[in-house]
Amino acid sequence: QAALLLWGPTGKARGGARQMLPLTMAPPILGPPSPEMTANLECVKWCVLATYICAVGRFFLDDPFGAVNDLLGCLFGTFLLREDRHLQGCYNLLYSSPLAAFGDGGLSCLLPFILMAGLNGTFSALRAYAKIMKTGSILPCRGRPVCFQPTCLLISAVAQLLAACVAWKVYKLAIVHASVSFYAIPGDTALQDTRLEAPAGVEQNSGVNAPSSRPPPSFQPFQGTGHHIVD
């Protein structure tokens, strides 16, 4: 944790004392998901698969830029679900390509996926609303492929917004695990290791006070010789 000092215009602390504002940052989420997280990530998986289908469809429905956006969101979802049995093969293929620059995947991709899915879902929903208001229906015609564009936009928006909401729930679960059981926080796991690993010959605290080998040295003020500062 960091702290911010609020100073007045004269260089002195406001109110006559230093005011400390704690600046906290969410820890990175690492490690395998818990069973409860896995159950929620199952819903995210089907949303990612539906978005893959919509991305392919938007390529053929004269919407290539929207298809690229959906595809990027699907890539983050694939890296997030690297341990899923249906997407593991796709993850291995992507990880062996230059796309490995995304990282190792797993729960560390939660926040990027939430951001990408939330933005893409919002923009797709706005475009679907505009097209439905213009044509008056989610399926204005059936003679041309472009007639299915509002339907594809709507499905993409629902799938990605739902995935973002469920992924946010998974993120909150991961934070709870982090605060309760030192779940995948490097600083806390190091602290936990220091608690678990006691030095040789020293027993851990089990309710019995272990005798100390030597008392700490006492501090005695105003001891020693003085020094004079001369010009």
Stockholm file with secondary structure:
# STOCKHOLM 1.0

chainA/1-231         QAALLLWGPTGKARGGARQMLPLTMAPPILGPPSPEMTANLECVKWCVLATYICAVGRFFLDDPFGAVNDLLGCLFGTFLLREDRHLQGCYNLLYSSPLAAFGDGGLSCLLPFILMAGLNGTFSALRAYAKIMKTGSILPCRGRPVCFQPTCLLISAVAQLLAACVAWKVYKLAIVHASVSFYAIPGDTALQDTRLEAPAGVEQNSGVNAPSSRPPPSFQPFQGTGHHIVD
#=GR chainA/1-231 SS CEEEECBCTTSSBGGGSCCEEEECCCCCCCSCCCHHHHHHHHHHHHHHHHHHHHHHHHHHTTCHHHHHHHHHHHHHHHHHTTTCTTTHHHHHHHHTSGGGGGCSCGGGGHHHHHHHHHHHHHHHHHHHHHHHHHHSSSSCCSSSGGGGHHHHHHHHHHHHHHHHHHHHHHHHHHHHHHHHHCTTCHHHHHHHHHHHSCCTTCCCCSSSCCCCSSCCCCCCSSCSCCCCCCC
#=GC SS_cons         CEEEECBCTTSSBGGGSCCEEEECCCCCCCSCCCHHHHHHHHHHHHHHHHHHHHHHHHHHTTCHHHHHHHHHHHHHHHHHTTTCTTTHHHHHHHHTSGGGGGCSCGGGGHHHHHHHHHHHHHHHHHHHHHHHHHHSSSSCCSSSGGGGHHHHHHHHHHHHHHHHHHHHHHHHHHHHHHHHHCTTCHHHHHHHHHHHSCCTTCCCCSSSCCCCSSCCCCCCSSCSCCCCCCC
//
